[in-house]
Amino acid sequence: MVWTAELYPSKVRATATCWSTGAGRISSALSPIVFGYFVANKMYYGVYITMALFFWIACGLVYWLGIETKGRSLEDVGAA
């Protein structure tokens, strides 16, 4: 799922983009450590459960916090 920078309000666009990029970098740095722990302890299902859990958290956030932008201009969604 991608939340494009154009959908952030103009006043916070740079800050929101930096926070989302930072969160992605932190999670990509921590995931090998977490998954390595699961594999080292023979908890192979932990890898799949963790990925599924965070996928569903992301789906829920987009469902409850996201806005429909199909066929609408940036002015209509309040991002411009």
PyMOL Python script that loads the backbone (N, CA, C, O; Angstrom):
from pymol import cmd

cmd.read_pdbstr("""\
ATOM      1  N   MET A   1       0.832  -1.170   0.000  1.00  0.00           N
ATOM      2  CA  MET A   1       0.000   0.000   0.000  1.00  0.00           C
ATOM      3  C   MET A   1       0.879   1.236   0.000  1.00  0.00           C
ATOM      4  O   MET A   1       1.855   1.322   0.746  1.00  0.00           O
ATOM      5  N   VAL A   2       0.531   2.168  -0.825  1.00  0.00           N
ATOM      6  CA  VAL A   2       1.319   3.374  -0.947  1.00  0.00           C
ATOM      7  C   VAL A   2       0.428   4.569  -0.671  1.00  0.00           C
ATOM      8  O   VAL A   2      -0.677   4.675  -1.203  1.00  0.00           O
ATOM      9  N   TRP A   3       0.920   5.459   0.162  1.00  0.00           N
ATOM     10  CA  TRP A   3       0.213   6.709   0.434  1.00  0.00           C
ATOM     11  C   TRP A   3       1.071   7.792  -0.184  1.00  0.00           C
ATOM     12  O   TRP A   3       2.120   8.138   0.359  1.00  0.00           O
ATOM     13  N   THR A   4       0.644   8.330  -1.308  1.00  0.00           N
ATOM     14  CA  THR A   4       1.477   9.284  -2.032  1.00  0.00           C
ATOM     15  C   THR A   4       1.564  10.608  -1.294  1.00  0.00           C
ATOM     16  O   THR A   4       0.646  11.002  -0.575  1.00  0.00           O
ATOM     17  N   ALA A   5       2.682  11.282  -1.486  1.00  0.00           N
ATOM     18  CA  ALA A   5       2.919  12.546  -0.780  1.00  0.00           C
ATOM     19  C   ALA A   5       1.917  13.627  -1.164  1.00  0.00           C
ATOM     20  O   ALA A   5       1.677  14.550  -0.386  1.00  0.00           O
ATOM     21  N   GLU A   6       1.336  13.528  -2.342  1.00  0.00           N
ATOM     22  CA  GLU A   6       0.373  14.540  -2.771  1.00  0.00           C
ATOM     23  C   GLU A   6      -0.888  14.538  -1.913  1.00  0.00           C
ATOM     24  O   GLU A   6      -1.612  15.533  -1.887  1.00  0.00           O
ATOM     25  N   LEU A   7      -1.159  13.455  -1.220  1.00  0.00           N
ATOM     26  CA  LEU A   7      -2.372  13.370  -0.421  1.00  0.00           C
ATOM     27  C   LEU A   7      -2.207  13.970   0.975  1.00  0.00           C
ATOM     28  O   LEU A   7      -3.196  14.165   1.681  1.00  0.00           O
ATOM     29  N   TYR A   8      -0.981  14.262   1.377  1.00  0.00           N
ATOM     30  CA  TYR A   8      -0.777  14.937   2.649  1.00  0.00           C
ATOM     31  C   TYR A   8      -1.158  16.407   2.489  1.00  0.00           C
ATOM     32  O   TYR A   8      -0.949  16.981   1.420  1.00  0.00           O
ATOM     33  N   PRO A   9      -1.714  17.027   3.535  1.00  0.00           N
ATOM     34  CA  PRO A   9      -1.998  18.468   3.434  1.00  0.00           C
ATOM     35  C   PRO A   9      -0.710  19.254   3.174  1.00  0.00           C
ATOM     36  O   PRO A   9       0.358  18.871   3.652  1.00  0.00           O
ATOM     37  N   SER A  10      -0.807  20.329   2.433  1.00  0.00           N
ATOM     38  CA  SER A  10       0.371  21.095   2.021  1.00  0.00           C
ATOM     39  C   SER A  10       1.208  21.576   3.197  1.00  0.00           C
ATOM     40  O   SER A  10       2.434  21.626   3.101  1.00  0.00           O
ATOM     41  N   LYS A  11       0.567  21.931   4.304  1.00  0.00           N
ATOM     42  CA  LYS A  11       1.285  22.485   5.453  1.00  0.00           C
ATOM     43  C   LYS A  11       2.212  21.468   6.109  1.00  0.00           C
ATOM     44  O   LYS A  11       3.221  21.847   6.704  1.00  0.00           O
ATOM     45  N   VAL A  12       1.882  20.181   6.008  1.00  0.00           N
ATOM     46  CA  VAL A  12       2.679  19.153   6.688  1.00  0.00           C
ATOM     47  C   VAL A  12       3.285  18.146   5.707  1.00  0.00           C
ATOM     48  O   VAL A  12       3.751  17.087   6.127  1.00  0.00           O
ATOM     49  N   ARG A  13       3.286  18.453   4.435  1.00  0.00           N
ATOM     50  CA  ARG A  13       3.713  17.488   3.424  1.00  0.00           C
ATOM     51  C   ARG A  13       5.160  17.028   3.621  1.00  0.00           C
ATOM     52  O   ARG A  13       5.429  15.828   3.572  1.00  0.00           O
ATOM     53  N   ALA A  14       6.076  17.938   3.838  1.00  0.00           N
ATOM     54  CA  ALA A  14       7.479  17.561   3.993  1.00  0.00           C
ATOM     55  C   ALA A  14       7.683  16.754   5.274  1.00  0.00           C
ATOM     56  O   ALA A  14       8.397  15.752   5.270  1.00  0.00           O
ATOM     57  N   THR A  15       7.065  17.184   6.358  1.00  0.00           N
ATOM     58  CA  THR A  15       7.204  16.468   7.627  1.00  0.00           C
ATOM     59  C   THR A  15       6.601  15.076   7.540  1.00  0.00           C
ATOM     60  O   THR A  15       7.202  14.109   8.008  1.00  0.00           O
ATOM     61  N   ALA A  16       5.433  14.966   6.952  1.00  0.00           N
ATOM     62  CA  ALA A  16       4.765  13.661   6.838  1.00  0.00           C
ATOM     63  C   ALA A  16       5.563  12.714   5.947  1.00  0.00           C
ATOM     64  O   ALA A  16       5.664  11.522   6.237  1.00  0.00           O
ATOM     65  N   THR A  17       6.122  13.237   4.878  1.00  0.00           N
ATOM     66  CA  THR A  17       6.935  12.406   4.002  1.00  0.00           C
ATOM     67  C   THR A  17       8.184  11.915   4.723  1.00  0.00           C
ATOM     68  O   THR A  17       8.559  10.750   4.589  1.00  0.00           O
ATOM     69  N   CYS A  18       8.828  12.787   5.483  1.00  0.00           N
ATOM     70  CA  CYS A  18      10.022  12.380   6.236  1.00  0.00           C
ATOM     71  C   CYS A  18       9.688  11.339   7.296  1.00  0.00           C
ATOM     72  O   CYS A  18      10.438  10.379   7.470  1.00  0.00           O
ATOM     73  N   TRP A  19       8.581  11.508   8.006  1.00  0.00           N
ATOM     74  CA  TRP A  19       8.188  10.533   9.025  1.00  0.00           C
ATOM     75  C   TRP A  19       7.882   9.179   8.410  1.00  0.00           C
ATOM     76  O   TRP A  19       8.292   8.151   8.949  1.00  0.00           O
ATOM     77  N   SER A  20       7.169   9.160   7.294  1.00  0.00           N
ATOM     78  CA  SER A  20       6.837   7.876   6.679  1.00  0.00           C
ATOM     79  C   SER A  20       8.076   7.199   6.099  1.00  0.00           C
ATOM     80  O   SER A  20       8.202   5.976   6.165  1.00  0.00           O
ATOM     81  N   THR A  21       8.988   7.983   5.531  1.00  0.00           N
ATOM     82  CA  THR A  21      10.231   7.413   5.024  1.00  0.00           C
ATOM     83  C   THR A  21      11.080   6.876   6.169  1.00  0.00           C
ATOM     84  O   THR A  21      11.669   5.800   6.060  1.00  0.00           O
ATOM     85  N   GLY A  22      11.141   7.620   7.256  1.00  0.00           N
ATOM     86  CA  GLY A  22      11.897   7.173   8.426  1.00  0.00           C
ATOM     87  C   GLY A  22      11.345   5.893   9.020  1.00  0.00           C
ATOM     88  O   GLY A  22      12.108   5.006   9.403  1.00  0.00           O
ATOM     89  N   ALA A  23      10.022   5.787   9.099  1.00  0.00           N
ATOM     90  CA  ALA A  23       9.403   4.566   9.624  1.00  0.00           C
ATOM     91  C   ALA A  23       9.716   3.373   8.729  1.00  0.00           C
ATOM     92  O   ALA A  23       9.951   2.272   9.227  1.00  0.00           O
ATOM     93  N   GLY A  24       9.722   3.580   7.424  1.00  0.00           N
ATOM     94  CA  GLY A  24      10.071   2.500   6.501  1.00  0.00           C
ATOM     95  C   GLY A  24      11.505   2.057   6.650  1.00  0.00           C
ATOM     96  O   GLY A  24      11.801   0.864   6.575  1.00  0.00           O
ATOM     97  N   ARG A  25      12.401   3.006   6.860  1.00  0.00           N
ATOM     98  CA  ARG A  25      13.819   2.655   7.019  1.00  0.00           C
ATOM     99  C   ARG A  25      14.066   1.932   8.339  1.00  0.00           C
ATOM    100  O   ARG A  25      14.844   0.979   8.392  1.00  0.00           O
ATOM    101  N   ILE A  26      13.414   2.376   9.388  1.00  0.00           N
ATOM    102  CA  ILE A  26      13.573   1.710  10.688  1.00  0.00           C
ATOM    103  C   ILE A  26      13.046   0.279  10.617  1.00  0.00           C
ATOM    104  O   ILE A  26      13.698  -0.650  11.092  1.00  0.00           O
ATOM    105  N   SER A  27      11.874   0.104  10.029  1.00  0.00           N
ATOM    106  CA  SER A  27      11.309  -1.247   9.943  1.00  0.00           C
ATOM    107  C   SER A  27      12.145  -2.149   9.036  1.00  0.00           C
ATOM    108  O   SER A  27      12.266  -3.345   9.301  1.00  0.00           O
ATOM    109  N   SER A  28      12.720  -1.597   7.976  1.00  0.00           N
ATOM    110  CA  SER A  28      13.565  -2.440   7.117  1.00  0.00           C
ATOM    111  C   SER A  28      14.882  -2.786   7.796  1.00  0.00           C
ATOM    112  O   SER A  28      15.502  -3.793   7.453  1.00  0.00           O
ATOM    113  N   ALA A  29      15.321  -1.978   8.748  1.00  0.00           N
ATOM    114  CA  ALA A  29      16.532  -2.302   9.496  1.00  0.00           C
ATOM    115  C   ALA A  29      16.254  -3.319  10.601  1.00  0.00           C
ATOM    116  O   ALA A  29      17.111  -4.151  10.901  1.00  0.00           O
ATOM    117  N   LEU A  30      15.076  -3.264  11.207  1.00  0.00           N
ATOM    118  CA  LEU A  30      14.748  -4.161  12.311  1.00  0.00           C
ATOM    119  C   LEU A  30      14.230  -5.525  11.862  1.00  0.00           C
ATOM    120  O   LEU A  30      14.373  -6.505  12.592  1.00  0.00           O
ATOM    121  N   SER A  31      13.642  -5.603  10.694  1.00  0.00           N
ATOM    122  CA  SER A  31      13.034  -6.864  10.265  1.00  0.00           C
ATOM    123  C   SER A  31      14.033  -8.016  10.144  1.00  0.00           C
ATOM    124  O   SER A  31      13.678  -9.128  10.533  1.00  0.00           O
ATOM    125  N   PRO A  32      15.256  -7.835   9.633  1.00  0.00           N
ATOM    126  CA  PRO A  32      16.182  -8.974   9.609  1.00  0.00           C
ATOM    127  C   PRO A  32      16.543  -9.466  11.005  1.00  0.00           C
ATOM    128  O   PRO A  32      16.770 -10.660  11.202  1.00  0.00           O
ATOM    129  N   ILE A  33      16.598  -8.558  11.973  1.00  0.00           N
ATOM    130  CA  ILE A  33      16.909  -8.949  13.349  1.00  0.00           C
ATOM    131  C   ILE A  33      15.778  -9.787  13.927  1.00  0.00           C
ATOM    132  O   ILE A  33      16.013 -10.839  14.522  1.00  0.00           O
ATOM    133  N   VAL A  34      14.548  -9.313  13.747  1.00  0.00           N
ATOM    134  CA  VAL A  34      13.383 -10.026  14.286  1.00  0.00           C
ATOM    135  C   VAL A  34      13.225 -11.383  13.601  1.00  0.00           C
ATOM    136  O   VAL A  34      13.031 -12.400  14.266  1.00  0.00           O
ATOM    137  N   PHE A  35      13.309 -11.394  12.283  1.00  0.00           N
ATOM    138  CA  PHE A  35      13.147 -12.657  11.564  1.00  0.00           C
ATOM    139  C   PHE A  35      14.304 -13.606  11.839  1.00  0.00           C
ATOM    140  O   PHE A  35      14.108 -14.820  11.895  1.00  0.00           O
ATOM    141  N   GLY A  36      15.515 -13.064  12.013  1.00  0.00           N
ATOM    142  CA  GLY A  36      16.646 -13.902  12.382  1.00  0.00           C
ATOM    143  C   GLY A  36      16.449 -14.556  13.734  1.00  0.00           C
ATOM    144  O   GLY A  36      16.832 -15.709  13.933  1.00  0.00           O
ATOM    145  N   TYR A  37      15.855 -13.826  14.664  1.00  0.00           N
ATOM    146  CA  TYR A  37      15.544 -14.392  15.979  1.00  0.00           C
ATOM    147  C   TYR A  37      14.560 -15.550  15.842  1.00  0.00           C
ATOM    148  O   TYR A  37      14.749 -16.607  16.445  1.00  0.00           O
ATOM    149  N   PHE A  38      13.517 -15.350  15.051  1.00  0.00           N
ATOM    150  CA  PHE A  38      12.520 -16.412  14.855  1.00  0.00           C
ATOM    151  C   PHE A  38      13.157 -17.664  14.246  1.00  0.00           C
ATOM    152  O   PHE A  38      12.899 -18.777  14.705  1.00  0.00           O
ATOM    153  N   VAL A  39      13.977 -17.487  13.228  1.00  0.00           N
ATOM    154  CA  VAL A  39      14.596 -18.625  12.557  1.00  0.00           C
ATOM    155  C   VAL A  39      15.594 -19.322  13.487  1.00  0.00           C
ATOM    156  O   VAL A  39      15.660 -20.551  13.511  1.00  0.00           O
ATOM    157  N   ALA A  40      16.370 -18.546  14.252  1.00  0.00           N
ATOM    158  CA  ALA A  40      17.353 -19.136  15.158  1.00  0.00           C
ATOM    159  C   ALA A  40      16.689 -19.988  16.239  1.00  0.00           C
ATOM    160  O   ALA A  40      17.262 -20.973  16.704  1.00  0.00           O
ATOM    161  N   ASN A  41      15.479 -19.601  16.632  1.00  0.00           N
ATOM    162  CA  ASN A  41      14.751 -20.349  17.661  1.00  0.00           C
ATOM    163  C   ASN A  41      13.733 -21.320  17.074  1.00  0.00           C
ATOM    164  O   ASN A  41      12.844 -21.804  17.775  1.00  0.00           O
ATOM    165  N   LYS A  42      13.874 -21.596  15.786  1.00  0.00           N
ATOM    166  CA  LYS A  42      13.006 -22.545  15.076  1.00  0.00           C
ATOM    167  C   LYS A  42      11.514 -22.191  15.202  1.00  0.00           C
ATOM    168  O   LYS A  42      10.653 -23.065  15.291  1.00  0.00           O
ATOM    169  N   MET A  43      11.248 -20.896  15.207  1.00  0.00           N
ATOM    170  CA  MET A  43       9.866 -20.400  15.251  1.00  0.00           C
ATOM    171  C   MET A  43       9.506 -19.890  13.855  1.00  0.00           C
ATOM    172  O   MET A  43       9.257 -18.700  13.659  1.00  0.00           O
ATOM    173  N   TYR A  44       9.485 -20.813  12.892  1.00  0.00           N
ATOM    174  CA  TYR A  44       9.309 -20.423  11.492  1.00  0.00           C
ATOM    175  C   TYR A  44       7.953 -19.770  11.227  1.00  0.00           C
ATOM    176  O   TYR A  44       7.847 -18.885  10.378  1.00  0.00           O
ATOM    177  N   TYR A  45       6.937 -20.194  11.936  1.00  0.00           N
ATOM    178  CA  TYR A  45       5.626 -19.586  11.732  1.00  0.00           C
ATOM    179  C   TYR A  45       5.585 -18.150  12.247  1.00  0.00           C
ATOM    180  O   TYR A  45       4.737 -17.362  11.829  1.00  0.00           O
ATOM    181  N   GLY A  46       6.493 -17.812  13.149  1.00  0.00           N
ATOM    182  CA  GLY A  46       6.554 -16.441  13.651  1.00  0.00           C
ATOM    183  C   GLY A  46       6.836 -15.432  12.565  1.00  0.00           C
ATOM    184  O   GLY A  46       6.351 -14.301  12.617  1.00  0.00           O
ATOM    185  N   VAL A  47       7.623 -15.835  11.573  1.00  0.00           N
ATOM    186  CA  VAL A  47       7.912 -14.947  10.452  1.00  0.00           C
ATOM    187  C   VAL A  47       6.627 -14.620   9.701  1.00  0.00           C
ATOM    188  O   VAL A  47       6.350 -13.454   9.419  1.00  0.00           O
ATOM    189  N   TYR A  48       5.861 -15.621   9.386  1.00  0.00           N
ATOM    190  CA  TYR A  48       4.620 -15.415   8.623  1.00  0.00           C
ATOM    191  C   TYR A  48       3.554 -14.713   9.446  1.00  0.00           C
ATOM    192  O   TYR A  48       2.806 -13.887   8.922  1.00  0.00           O
ATOM    193  N   ILE A  49       3.481 -15.032  10.715  1.00  0.00           N
ATOM    194  CA  ILE A  49       2.496 -14.376  11.583  1.00  0.00           C
ATOM    195  C   ILE A  49       2.823 -12.896  11.722  1.00  0.00           C
ATOM    196  O   ILE A  49       1.924 -12.056  11.689  1.00  0.00           O
ATOM    197  N   THR A  50       4.104 -12.573  11.876  1.00  0.00           N
ATOM    198  CA  THR A  50       4.507 -11.173  11.991  1.00  0.00           C
ATOM    199  C   THR A  50       4.192 -10.403  10.713  1.00  0.00           C
ATOM    200  O   THR A  50       3.658  -9.295  10.775  1.00  0.00           O
ATOM    201  N   MET A  51       4.515 -10.973   9.562  1.00  0.00           N
ATOM    202  CA  MET A  51       4.218 -10.298   8.303  1.00  0.00           C
ATOM    203  C   MET A  51       2.715 -10.109   8.120  1.00  0.00           C
ATOM    204  O   MET A  51       2.276  -9.039   7.700  1.00  0.00           O
ATOM    205  N   ALA A  52       1.932 -11.122   8.425  1.00  0.00           N
ATOM    206  CA  ALA A  52       0.485 -11.021   8.279  1.00  0.00           C
ATOM    207  C   ALA A  52      -0.101  -9.998   9.248  1.00  0.00           C
ATOM    208  O   ALA A  52      -0.994  -9.235   8.883  1.00  0.00           O
ATOM    209  N   LEU A  53       0.399  -9.984  10.478  1.00  0.00           N
ATOM    210  CA  LEU A  53      -0.099  -9.044  11.475  1.00  0.00           C
ATOM    211  C   LEU A  53       0.115  -7.602  11.031  1.00  0.00           C
ATOM    212  O   LEU A  53      -0.807  -6.789  11.087  1.00  0.00           O
ATOM    213  N   PHE A  54       1.327  -7.284  10.591  1.00  0.00           N
ATOM    214  CA  PHE A  54       1.600  -5.913  10.180  1.00  0.00           C
ATOM    215  C   PHE A  54       0.907  -5.549   8.875  1.00  0.00           C
ATOM    216  O   PHE A  54       0.579  -4.382   8.659  1.00  0.00           O
ATOM    217  N   PHE A  55       0.681  -6.518   8.007  1.00  0.00           N
ATOM    218  CA  PHE A  55      -0.094  -6.253   6.795  1.00  0.00           C
ATOM    219  C   PHE A  55      -1.526  -5.852   7.156  1.00  0.00           C
ATOM    220  O   PHE A  55      -2.061  -4.891   6.604  1.00  0.00           O
ATOM    221  N   TRP A  56      -2.142  -6.586   8.079  1.00  0.00           N
ATOM    222  CA  TRP A  56      -3.517  -6.281   8.465  1.00  0.00           C
ATOM    223  C   TRP A  56      -3.617  -4.986   9.258  1.00  0.00           C
ATOM    224  O   TRP A  56      -4.634  -4.296   9.181  1.00  0.00           O
ATOM    225  N   ILE A  57      -2.586  -4.645  10.015  1.00  0.00           N
ATOM    226  CA  ILE A  57      -2.564  -3.344  10.691  1.00  0.00           C
ATOM    227  C   ILE A  57      -2.535  -2.223   9.655  1.00  0.00           C
ATOM    228  O   ILE A  57      -3.255  -1.233   9.783  1.00  0.00           O
ATOM    229  N   ALA A  58      -1.702  -2.381   8.631  1.00  0.00           N
ATOM    230  CA  ALA A  58      -1.631  -1.379   7.570  1.00  0.00           C
ATOM    231  C   ALA A  58      -2.962  -1.275   6.822  1.00  0.00           C
ATOM    232  O   ALA A  58      -3.404  -0.174   6.493  1.00  0.00           O
ATOM    233  N   CYS A  59      -3.596  -2.409   6.557  1.00  0.00           N
ATOM    234  CA  CYS A  59      -4.912  -2.386   5.886  1.00  0.00           C
ATOM    235  C   CYS A  59      -5.936  -1.644   6.730  1.00  0.00           C
ATOM    236  O   CYS A  59      -6.714  -0.845   6.209  1.00  0.00           O
ATOM    237  N   GLY A  60      -5.939  -1.904   8.023  1.00  0.00           N
ATOM    238  CA  GLY A  60      -6.884  -1.229   8.920  1.00  0.00           C
ATOM    239  C   GLY A  60      -6.646   0.269   8.973  1.00  0.00           C
ATOM    240  O   GLY A  60      -7.600   1.048   8.969  1.00  0.00           O
ATOM    241  N   LEU A  61      -5.387   0.684   9.022  1.00  0.00           N
ATOM    242  CA  LEU A  61      -5.094   2.112   9.059  1.00  0.00           C
ATOM    243  C   LEU A  61      -5.557   2.814   7.792  1.00  0.00           C
ATOM    244  O   LEU A  61      -6.130   3.902   7.852  1.00  0.00           O
ATOM    245  N   VAL A  62      -5.310   2.191   6.648  1.00  0.00           N
ATOM    246  CA  VAL A  62      -5.756   2.798   5.394  1.00  0.00           C
ATOM    247  C   VAL A  62      -7.280   2.815   5.327  1.00  0.00           C
ATOM    248  O   VAL A  62      -7.863   3.782   4.837  1.00  0.00           O
ATOM    249  N   TYR A  63      -7.928   1.766   5.808  1.00  0.00           N
ATOM    250  CA  TYR A  63      -9.396   1.699   5.768  1.00  0.00           C
ATOM    251  C   TYR A  63     -10.021   2.801   6.632  1.00  0.00           C
ATOM    252  O   TYR A  63     -10.956   3.475   6.201  1.00  0.00           O
ATOM    253  N   TRP A  64      -9.500   2.982   7.852  1.00  0.00           N
ATOM    254  CA  TRP A  64     -10.122   3.940   8.769  1.00  0.00           C
ATOM    255  C   TRP A  64      -9.608   5.360   8.608  1.00  0.00           C
ATOM    256  O   TRP A  64     -10.349   6.308   8.869  1.00  0.00           O
ATOM    257  N   LEU A  65      -8.377   5.535   8.190  1.00  0.00           N
ATOM    258  CA  LEU A  65      -7.816   6.879   8.092  1.00  0.00           C
ATOM    259  C   LEU A  65      -7.703   7.386   6.659  1.00  0.00           C
ATOM    260  O   LEU A  65      -7.589   8.592   6.437  1.00  0.00           O
ATOM    261  N   GLY A  66      -7.733   6.487   5.694  1.00  0.00           N
ATOM    262  CA  GLY A  66      -7.576   6.886   4.302  1.00  0.00           C
ATOM    263  C   GLY A  66      -8.842   7.506   3.739  1.00  0.00           C
ATOM    264  O   GLY A  66      -9.942   7.279   4.245  1.00  0.00           O
ATOM    265  N   ILE A  67      -8.674   8.281   2.699  1.00  0.00           N
ATOM    266  CA  ILE A  67      -9.816   8.886   2.021  1.00  0.00           C
ATOM    267  C   ILE A  67      -9.827   8.412   0.575  1.00  0.00           C
ATOM    268  O   ILE A  67      -8.773   8.166  -0.011  1.00  0.00           O
ATOM    269  N   GLU A  68     -11.004   8.286   0.011  1.00  0.00           N
ATOM    270  CA  GLU A  68     -11.130   7.866  -1.387  1.00  0.00           C
ATOM    271  C   GLU A  68     -10.779   9.038  -2.282  1.00  0.00           C
ATOM    272  O   GLU A  68     -11.331  10.128  -2.131  1.00  0.00           O
ATOM    273  N   THR A  69      -9.865   8.820  -3.211  1.00  0.00           N
ATOM    274  CA  THR A  69      -9.413   9.892  -4.098  1.00  0.00           C
ATOM    275  C   THR A  69      -9.734   9.628  -5.565  1.00  0.00           C
ATOM    276  O   THR A  69      -9.392  10.434  -6.430  1.00  0.00           O
ATOM    277  N   LYS A  70     -10.379   8.518  -5.846  1.00  0.00           N
ATOM    278  CA  LYS A  70     -10.663   8.171  -7.238  1.00  0.00           C
ATOM    279  C   LYS A  70     -11.620   9.191  -7.851  1.00  0.00           C
ATOM    280  O   LYS A  70     -12.718   9.418  -7.344  1.00  0.00           O
ATOM    281  N   GLY A  71     -11.180   9.800  -8.956  1.00  0.00           N
ATOM    282  CA  GLY A  71     -12.007  10.753  -9.676  1.00  0.00           C
ATOM    283  C   GLY A  71     -12.124  12.111  -9.006  1.00  0.00           C
ATOM    284  O   GLY A  71     -12.980  12.909  -9.389  1.00  0.00           O
ATOM    285  N   ARG A  72     -11.283  12.397  -8.014  1.00  0.00           N
ATOM    286  CA  ARG A  72     -11.347  13.676  -7.302  1.00  0.00           C
ATOM    287  C   ARG A  72     -10.031  14.426  -7.491  1.00  0.00           C
ATOM    288  O   ARG A  72      -8.970  13.812  -7.603  1.00  0.00           O
ATOM    289  N   SER A  73     -10.106  15.741  -7.526  1.00  0.00           N
ATOM    290  CA  SER A  73      -8.887  16.530  -7.657  1.00  0.00           C
ATOM    291  C   SER A  73      -8.265  16.748  -6.282  1.00  0.00           C
ATOM    292  O   SER A  73      -8.887  16.470  -5.257  1.00  0.00           O
ATOM    293  N   LEU A  74      -7.036  17.246  -6.272  1.00  0.00           N
ATOM    294  CA  LEU A  74      -6.369  17.500  -4.998  1.00  0.00           C
ATOM    295  C   LEU A  74      -7.096  18.562  -4.174  1.00  0.00           C
ATOM    296  O   LEU A  74      -7.084  18.517  -2.944  1.00  0.00           O
ATOM    297  N   GLU A  75      -7.723  19.512  -4.854  1.00  0.00           N
ATOM    298  CA  GLU A  75      -8.492  20.520  -4.122  1.00  0.00           C
ATOM    299  C   GLU A  75      -9.693  19.895  -3.427  1.00  0.00           C
ATOM    300  O   GLU A  75     -10.062  20.314  -2.330  1.00  0.00           O
ATOM    301  N   ASP A  76     -10.309  18.890  -4.059  1.00  0.00           N
ATOM    302  CA  ASP A  76     -11.479  18.240  -3.472  1.00  0.00           C
ATOM    303  C   ASP A  76     -11.140  17.446  -2.224  1.00  0.00           C
ATOM    304  O   ASP A  76     -11.942  17.388  -1.292  1.00  0.00           O
ATOM    305  N   VAL A  77      -9.963  16.835  -2.190  1.00  0.00           N
ATOM    306  CA  VAL A  77      -9.596  16.034  -1.026  1.00  0.00           C
ATOM    307  C   VAL A  77      -8.891  16.861   0.043  1.00  0.00           C
ATOM    308  O   VAL A  77      -8.532  16.334   1.096  1.00  0.00           O
ATOM    309  N   GLY A  78      -8.692  18.144  -0.216  1.00  0.00           N
ATOM    310  CA  GLY A  78      -8.102  19.026   0.784  1.00  0.00           C
ATOM    311  C   GLY A  78      -6.599  18.926   0.901  1.00  0.00           C
ATOM    312  O   GLY A  78      -6.033  19.320   1.920  1.00  0.00           O
ATOM    313  N   ALA A  79      -5.942  18.410  -0.117  1.00  0.00           N
ATOM    314  CA  ALA A  79      -4.494  18.243  -0.046  1.00  0.00           C
ATOM    315  C   ALA A  79      -3.748  19.410  -0.681  1.00  0.00           C
ATOM    316  O   ALA A  79      -2.550  19.575  -0.452  1.00  0.00           O
ATOM    317  N   ALA A  80      -4.442  20.221  -1.475  1.00  0.00           N
ATOM    318  CA  ALA A  80      -3.735  21.310  -2.174  1.00  0.00           C
ATOM    319  C   ALA A  80      -3.666  22.549  -1.333  1.00  0.00           C
ATOM    320  O   ALA A  80      -3.108  23.558  -1.764  1.00  0.00           O
TER     321      ALA A  80
END
""", "prot")
cmd.dss("prot")
cmd.show_as("cartoon", "prot")
cmd.util.cbc("prot")
cmd.orient("prot")
